[in-house]
Amino acid sequence: MSTTAPPTPAPAPGSAPVAIPVRHYGRWVGAVVVIALLGALVWAFSQGNIDYRSTLDYVTNERIVRGMWNTLLISVLAQLVGILLGVVAAVMRTSANPVTSGVAWLYIWFFRGTPVLVQLLVWYNLSLVFPTVGIPGLATWDTNTLMTPFLAALLGLGINEGAYMAEIVRAGIGSVDPGQTEAAKALGLSPGRTMRRIVLPQAMRVIIPPTGNEFINMLKTSSLAYAVQYSELLLSAVGIYSANLLVIELLFTVSIWYLVLTSVFSVGQYFLERRFSRGYSHGRSRSGGALGRILTNLTPGRTR
């Protein structure tokens, strides 16, 4: 008996051909596997000895909320320090002066190449190297008293962030058409004024998106400040669960707050990117990914 499939009938004269969609069975299999894994994960955590009511109760705990504000404070200040240092280092890195450029390269190389936790601990224990610091002939201070947990966290996080921001700013400066600088020179603008008034404003479109990502990362990296005893969100939770032994519950509480903070600033990042992308419709329509598409649909007066 022949097993040859019957020939496909030819379309009637004058009729348009019909496209038959390809069936993607692998997508359905993948979706089922993902749902099964998620279900197994939820079931596993529901069977453990986790008191989820305590997790929610501690979200508004006074000590946890105070730690959240300290996390936000150190993140904002460290990011500002990083941005300032990054701009200075990027301008130095693009300088024609080999000494200035070399110093900037050394700064970027060193602070990007060593772990931020090590840098925090070095700042916190700086008194072991310099018992006193000060201005020769004017004033001196005891390093152990001066280097508080807050200052150690600010210097450790901010200076480390400056090395990453320097590369981001340098990339933004490099994205500006060299003709802009040449035109500014023809108009008699000084190099400093050209950088401030011509180059950096145009580079912001490239600088802003990764800077937003760096700040969101800073919110999470600030948890390392617990190692220098700065009373941020994680250290506050550690202090509580050391007494009541609700370890997982408090860690889940901390995770909730980090998710809230990163989500809020992700929305802010989207609108900031949208503002600096004005005039670039292609970049504007694609900025923000899935979140951007959702927010664009919810924003009045959007452009298609």
Buried (B, 14 or more C-beta within 10 A) or exposed (E): EEEEEEEEEEEEEEEEEEEEEEEEEEEEEEEEEEEEEEEEEEEEEEEEEBEEEBBEEBBEBEBBBBBBEBBBBBBBBBBBBBBEBBBBBBBBBBBEEEEBBEBBBEBBEEBBEEEBBEBBBBBBBBBEEEEEBEEEEEEEEEBBEBBBBBBBBBBBBBBBBBBBBBBBBBBBBEEBEEEEBEEBEEEEBEBEEBBEEBBBEBBBBBBBBBBBEBBBBBBBBBBBBBBBBBBBBBBBBBBBBEEEEBBBBBBBBBEBBBEEBBEEBBEEBBEBBBEBBEEEEEBBBEBBEEBBEEBBEEEEEEEE
